[in-house]
Amino acid sequence: MERTDSRPFGLKDKIGYMFGDFGNDFTFIFASTFLMVFYTKVLGVDAAMVGVLFLVARCVDAFTDIGMGRIADASPENPKGRFRVWILRMCGPVALTSFLMYQSALAGASMGVKVAYMFVTYLLWGSVFYTSINIPYGSMASVISDQSKDRQSLSVYRSLGSTFAAVAINVLAPLFIYRLDAEGNQVVEGRMFTLVSGVFSILAIGCYLLCYFLVTERVTVQKKQSGGQRASIAKTLAQVFTNRALLAMILISILTLCATIMSQSISTFLFADYFKDTKALSINNFLGLPAALILAAVAGKLVERFGRKELTATGCILAAAVFFVIYFLKIENVWVYIALSFLASVGGMYLFNMTVWAMITDVIDDQEVRSMQRDDGTIYGVYSFARKVGQALAGGLGGFALSAIGYDSLAAAQTDAVRAGIYGLSTLFPAVIYTAVAFVFFVLYPLSKRRVEENTLELKRRR
């Protein structure tokens, strides 16, 4: 039921929701792209140990993500917003713990101290505080508006927020955290890591506050079944995990994040050690902005004509084909590589990001059609955990893969064999993953354009 005492949905909500993901990604994308670099090259921790950390954290997330979703669903109505209020409560803790992860002063400590500090700060940031703000933020999309067109707009603006953060982080950060040594090799500046992380944490708080003050929750979420008692968490999860659309979306998200985040993680090594040009890395990352702006302008119309499933699956096929070409060509010119990888990213990562958040509301609607109960927070919590599994696999596989190819974090320059291995991880891996994603979309994910329209009509009839 939509509240009648709130202002109509509009640009203010879209801008506010965009700043919410902007705030999220000032810590999330920075960690996804540079945290392994900090742990290995500043603290000197073995890449395999970093992979263990990421895997352990995702085990913890299995409980905290779903638990936070359940807490959000069960929260009473609040004048500040049942989901929105968590942004105000937790923006400070998530920013502070992000800053604490990048303390270069620990470089001279014993390995035991460094590993212990690494585990404590990363778990506090990712599994506790980031979860407690990200789950309510993602769930909030379904109570800002109940209209499918509005939710697609929120998905686009959320993706824009992520893109703006990625550009700010991936373009600016390398300019400060790397320097050239006397032999022309890229060397990490540990103290600049700490300073940059502090600036990003402050900016994250500002973005979260803008989200809180600009967004309005105007839809009252049904929280009880006809019998008057809310289903137990066991029963709710049993219903959720029989939803074919959600299960397919979980698999898609794990695979896509493996391709995206592993590429982001390895890209810093690719440009620093293979191409030996981190300035080109900044230019490569900047291209995400025009790609996102172009797709933002056309995504709504393309989805309206072809459907979210059909459009995104086709983009994944394009991405896979281009990555295969890049791999087999063994490109050595950094600018040719940037041009081709940009084309692949538009079809894969950027297009997927424009549609994925609206797909989750499609899954939530499908669950309500099937179960007669709406569990926005719980479903989003399950989905968020799946995304973190993808993040962990990407980060963990990245660490293990770097160790497997013989990467030496203490060496000023890598061997030719290691450089070739880094190139393969950056190209062949995403090619295979995007092929698998396209298969899951076409074969397993049931929410075609027609099915989504049928669910929308059914929910309108019930309400």
C-alpha positions in Angstrom: 0.0 0.0 0.0 1.4 3.4 -0.9 1.2 6.2 1.6 -0.9 9.2 0.5 0.8 11.7 2.8 4.2 11.7 1.0 5.4 13.6 -2.0 5.2 11.8 -5.4 8.2 9.8 -6.6 10.6 12.0 -8.6 14.1 13.1 -9.4 14.9 13.8 -5.7 14.5 10.1 -4.9 16.6 9.1 -7.9 19.4 11.4 -7.0 19.3 10.4 -3.3 19.3 6.7 -4.2 22.3 7.3 -6.5 24.2 8.9 -3.7 23.5 5.9 -1.5 25.5 3.6 -3.8 28.1 6.3 -4.3 28.6 6.1 -0.5 28.7 2.3 -0.5 31.3 2.1 -3.2 33.7 4.6 -1.8 34.6 1.8 0.6 33.5 -1.3 -1.4 35.1 -0.6 -4.8 38.2 0.8 -3.1 38.5 -2.5 -1.2 37.6 -4.6 -4.2 40.3 -3.0 -6.4 43.1 -2.0 -4.1 42.8 -3.9 -0.8 44.8 -6.9 -2.0 47.4 -4.5 -3.3 47.7 -2.9 0.1 47.8 -6.3 1.9 50.4 -7.8 -0.4 52.6 -4.8 -1.3 52.4 -2.6 1.8 51.9 -5.1 4.6 53.7 -7.9 2.8 51.1 -10.5 3.6 51.1 -13.6 1.3 48.3 -13.4 -1.4 47.1 -16.9 -0.4 46.4 -15.7 3.2 44.4 -12.8 1.8 42.4 -15.3 -0.1 41.7 -17.2 3.1 40.5 -13.9 4.7 38.0 -13.3 2.0 36.6 -16.8 2.2 36.3 -16.7 5.9 34.5 -13.4 5.8 32.0 -14.8 3.3 31.2 -17.6 5.7 30.4 -15.0 8.4 28.3 -13.1 5.8 26.0 -16.1 5.4 24.7 -15.3 8.9 25.0 -11.5 9.0 23.5 -10.7 5.6 20.4 -12.9 6.0 20.1 -11.9 9.7 20.2 -8.2 8.8 17.5 -8.8 6.1 15.3 -10.4 8.7 15.9 -7.6 11.1 15.0 -5.0 8.5 11.8 -6.9 7.5 10.7 -7.2 11.1 11.5 -3.6 12.0 8.5 -1.5 13.1 7.3 1.5 11.0 9.5 4.5 11.7 8.9 8.2 10.9 12.5 8.2 9.5 11.8 5.2 7.3 12.0 1.5 8.3 15.0 0.9 6.0 16.2 4.4 5.5 17.0 4.9 9.2 19.8 2.3 9.1 21.7 4.5 6.7 21.8 7.3 9.3 22.7 4.9 12.1 25.6 3.0 10.4 27.3 5.5 8.0 29.9 6.5 10.6 30.9 3.0 11.7 31.3 1.7 8.1 33.4 4.7 7.1 35.7 4.4 10.2 36.4 0.7 9.9 37.1 1.2 6.2 39.8 3.7 7.1 41.2 1.5 9.8 41.9 -1.3 7.2 44.5 0.8 5.4 47.0 1.6 8.2 50.4 1.6 6.6 52.1 2.1 10.0 51.6 -1.6 10.6 54.1 -2.5 7.8 56.9 -2.9 10.4 54.8 -5.1 12.8 55.2 -8.8 13.1 53.3 -11.0 10.6 51.1 -12.4 13.3 50.0 -8.9 14.3 49.4 -7.9 10.7 47.3 -10.9 9.9 45.3 -10.6 13.1 44.6 -6.8 12.5 43.7 -7.6 8.9 41.1 -10.2 10.0 39.5 -8.0 12.7 39.2 -4.8 10.7 38.1 -6.5 7.5 35.4 -8.5 9.3 34.1 -5.5 11.2 33.9 -3.4 8.0 32.5 -6.0 5.6 30.5 -8.5 7.6 29.1 -6.2 10.3 28.9 -2.5 9.5 28.8 -2.6 5.7 26.1 -5.3 5.9 24.0 -3.3 8.3 23.8 -0.4 5.9 23.8 -2.1 2.5 21.0 -4.6 3.2 18.5 -1.9 4.2 19.7 0.4 1.4 19.1 -2.3 -1.2 15.7 -3.3 0.3 14.6 0.3 0.3 14.1 0.3 -3.5 10.9 -1.6 -3.1 9.4 0.9 -0.7 10.4 4.1 -2.5 7.9 3.2 -5.2 5.8 0.2 -6.2 5.9 1.1 -10.0 8.1 -1.0 -12.2 9.2 2.0 -14.3 10.3 3.9 -11.2 12.2 0.9 -10.0 14.0 0.6 -13.3 15.0 4.3 -12.9 16.3 3.6 -9.4 18.4 0.7 -10.8 19.9 3.0 -13.4 20.6 5.8 -10.9 22.1 3.3 -8.5 24.4 2.1 -11.3 25.4 5.7 -12.0 26.3 6.2 -8.4 28.5 3.1 -8.5 30.1 4.3 -11.8 30.8 7.8 -10.4 32.5 6.2 -7.3 34.4 3.8 -9.5 35.7 6.7 -11.7 36.7 8.7 -8.6 38.5 5.8 -7.0 40.0 4.0 -10.0 41.1 7.2 -11.8 42.4 9.2 -8.9 43.7 6.6 -6.5 46.5 5.2 -8.8 47.8 8.7 -9.3 48.5 9.0 -5.5 49.3 5.5 -4.4 51.9 4.6 -7.1 55.2 6.2 -7.9 58.0 5.4 -10.4 61.4 4.2 -9.0 64.8 4.9 -10.6 64.4 1.9 -12.9 60.9 2.8 -14.1 58.9 0.3 -12.1 55.7 1.1 -10.3 56.1 1.2 -6.5 53.3 1.5 -4.0 53.3 4.4 -1.5 51.9 3.0 1.8 51.3 6.3 3.5 49.3 7.6 0.6 47.1 4.5 0.9 46.2 5.6 4.4 45.5 9.2 3.4 43.4 8.3 0.3 41.3 5.8 2.3 40.6 8.5 4.9 39.4 11.0 2.3 37.2 8.3 0.7 35.7 7.5 4.1 34.7 11.1 4.7 33.2 11.4 1.2 31.2 8.1 1.9 29.6 9.7 5.0 28.6 12.8 3.0 27.0 10.6 0.3 25.1 8.5 2.8 23.7 11.6 4.5 22.5 12.9 1.1 20.8 9.6 0.4 19.0 9.8 3.8 17.7 13.3 3.4 16.7 13.0 -0.2 14.9 9.7 -0.4 11.3 9.0 0.8 9.9 5.7 1.8 6.3 5.8 0.6 5.2 2.2 0.3 4.0 0.2 3.4 5.3 -3.3 3.1 3.0 -6.1 4.1 4.7 -7.9 7.0 2.1 -10.5 8.1 0.4 -13.5 6.5 -3.3 -14.0 6.6 -3.0 -16.0 9.8 -1.7 -13.0 11.6 1.8 -14.4 12.4 4.9 -13.8 10.4 6.4 -17.0 9.0 9.5 -18.3 10.8 12.8 -17.6 9.3 13.2 -21.3 8.5 9.9 -21.4 6.6 10.7 -18.1 4.9 14.1 -19.3 3.7 12.6 -22.6 2.6 10.2 -20.6 0.4 12.9 -18.3 -0.8 15.2 -21.1 -1.8 12.6 -22.8 -3.9 12.2 -19.7 -6.1 13.8 -20.6 -9.4 14.2 -17.0 -10.4 16.2 -16.2 -7.2 18.3 -19.3 -7.5 19.2 -18.4 -11.1 19.9 -14.8 -10.1 22.2 -16.0 -7.3 24.2 -18.1 -9.7 24.3 -15.2 -12.2 25.5 -12.8 -9.6 28.2 -15.1 -8.3 29.5 -15.7 -11.8 29.2 -12.0 -12.9 31.0 -10.7 -9.8 33.7 -13.3 -10.2 34.3 -11.8 -13.7 34.0 -8.2 -12.7 35.8 -8.1 -9.3 38.6 -10.4 -10.3 39.1 -8.3 -13.4 39.2 -5.2 -11.2 41.6 -6.8 -8.8 44.0 -8.2 -11.4 43.8 -5.0 -13.5 46.1 -3.1 -11.2 48.7 -5.9 -11.6 48.0 -6.1 -15.3 48.8 -2.4 -15.9 51.6 -2.2 -13.4 53.4 -5.4 -14.2 52.3 -6.4 -17.7 51.9 -3.1 -19.5 54.0 -1.1 -16.9 51.7 1.9 -17.3 49.5 2.8 -14.4 48.6 6.1 -16.0 46.9 4.1 -18.7 45.0 2.3 -15.9 43.5 5.6 -14.8 42.4 6.3 -18.4 41.0 2.8 -18.7 39.0 3.2 -15.5 37.7 6.7 -16.6 36.0 5.2 -19.6 33.4 3.6 -17.3 31.8 7.1 -16.9 30.9 7.7 -20.6 29.8 4.1 -20.9 27.5 4.4 -18.0 26.0 7.7 -19.1 25.3 6.3 -22.6 23.7 3.2 -21.2 21.7 5.2 -18.6 20.2 7.2 -21.4 19.1 4.2 -23.5 18.7 1.3 -21.0 15.1 2.1 -20.1 13.9 2.1 -23.7 15.9 -1.0 -24.5 14.4 -2.9 -21.5 10.9 -1.7 -22.4 11.4 -3.2 -25.9 13.4 -6.3 -25.3 13.1 -7.2 -21.6 15.7 -7.2 -18.9 16.6 -10.9 -19.2 16.8 -10.9 -23.0 18.9 -7.7 -23.2 21.3 -8.6 -20.5 21.9 -12.1 -21.8 22.8 -10.8 -25.2 25.2 -8.3 -23.7 27.0 -11.2 -21.9 27.4 -13.0 -25.2 29.1 -9.9 -26.7 31.4 -9.6 -23.7 32.5 -13.2 -23.9 33.2 -13.0 -27.6 35.4 -9.9 -27.2 37.4 -11.3 -24.3 38.1 -14.4 -26.2 39.5 -12.3 -29.1 41.6 -10.3 -26.7 43.1 -13.4 -25.1 44.0 -15.1 -28.4 45.5 -11.9 -29.9 48.0 -11.6 -27.0 47.9 -7.8 -27.2 50.9 -5.8 -26.2 49.8 -2.3 -27.1 48.0 -0.9 -24.0 45.7 1.3 -26.0 44.4 -1.5 -28.3 43.8 -3.5 -25.1 41.9 -0.6 -23.5 39.7 -0.2 -26.6 38.7 -3.8 -26.9 38.2 -4.4 -23.2 36.0 -1.3 -23.1 33.7 -2.9 -25.7 33.6 -6.1 -23.7 32.8 -4.2 -20.5 29.9 -2.3 -22.0 28.2 -5.6 -23.1 29.0 -7.3 -19.8 29.6 -5.4 -16.6 28.0 -2.0 -17.4 24.8 -3.3 -19.0 24.3 -5.8 -16.3 24.7 -3.1 -13.6 22.0 -1.0 -15.3 19.4 -3.8 -15.0 20.4 -6.0 -12.1 18.7 -4.0 -9.3 15.4 -3.9 -11.1 15.8 -7.7 -11.7 15.9 -8.1 -7.9 12.6 -6.3 -7.5 11.3 -8.6 -10.3 12.4 -11.6 -8.2 10.8 -10.1 -5.0 7.5 -9.6 -6.9 7.8 -13.2 -8.2 8.2 -14.5 -4.7 5.2 -12.5 -3.5 3.1 -14.0 -6.3 4.2 -17.5 -5.3 4.1 -17.2 -1.5 1.5 -14.5 -0.8 4.1 -12.8 1.5 6.6 -10.1 0.8 10.1 -10.4 2.3 12.1 -7.6 0.7 14.9 -7.5 3.3 15.3 -11.3 3.6 15.4 -11.8 -0.2 17.8 -8.9 -0.6 19.9 -10.3 2.3 20.1 -13.7 0.5 21.0 -12.0 -2.7 23.6 -9.7 -1.0 25.2 -12.8 0.5 25.4 -14.3 -3.0 27.1 -11.2 -4.3 29.6 -11.4 -1.4 30.3 -15.0 -2.3 31.1 -13.8 -5.8 33.3 -11.1 -4.3 35.1 -13.7 -2.1 35.6 -16.1 -4.9 37.0 -13.4 -7.1 39.2 -12.1 -4.4 40.2 -15.5 -3.1 40.7 -16.9 -6.6 42.7 -13.8 -7.4 45.0 -14.4 -4.5 45.4 -18.1 -5.1 45.9 -17.5 -8.9 48.6 -14.9 -8.3 50.4 -17.4 -6.0 49.9 -20.2 -8.5 51.5 -18.3 -11.4 54.5 -17.4 -9.2 53.7 -13.7 -8.4 56.4 -12.2 -6.1 54.9 -9.3 -4.1 58.4 -8.2 -3.1 60.0 -8.2 -6.5 60.3 -4.8 -8.3 59.6 -6.6 -11.7 57.9 -9.9 -12.5 59.2 -12.6 -14.8 57.8 -13.0 -18.4 55.9 -16.2 -17.3 54.2 -14.3 -14.5 53.3 -11.4 -16.8 51.7 -13.9 -19.3 49.8 -15.5 -16.4 48.4 -12.1 -15.3 47.3 -11.4 -18.9 45.5 -14.8 -19.0 43.7 -14.1 -15.7 42.5 -10.7 -17.1 41.1 -12.0 -20.4 40.4 -15.7 -20.6 38.8 -15.9 -17.2 36.1 -13.3 -17.9 35.5 -14.8 -21.3 34.6 -18.2 -19.9 32.5 -16.6 -17.1 30.4 -14.5 -19.3 29.7 -17.5 -21.5 28.4 -19.3 -18.5 26.3 -16.3 -17.4 24.6 -16.1 -20.8 23.7 -19.8 -20.6 22.1 -19.4 -17.1 20.0 -16.5 -18.4 18.7 -18.3 -21.4 18.2 -21.7 -19.8 17.6 -21.3 -16.1 16.3 -17.7 -15.4 12.5 -17.7 -15.9 11.6 -14.0 -15.6 11.2 -13.2 -19.3 9.6 -9.9 -20.4 6.3 -11.6 -20.6 6.6 -13.3 -17.2 7.5 -10.0 -15.5 4.4 -8.3 -17.0 2.2 -11.1 -15.9 3.5 -10.8 -12.3 2.9 -7.1 -12.3 -0.7 -7.5 -13.4 -1.3 -10.2 -10.8 0.0 -8.1 -7.9 -2.1 -5.1 -9.1 -5.2 -7.4 -9.1 -4.5 -8.6 -5.6 -3.9 -5.1 -4.2 
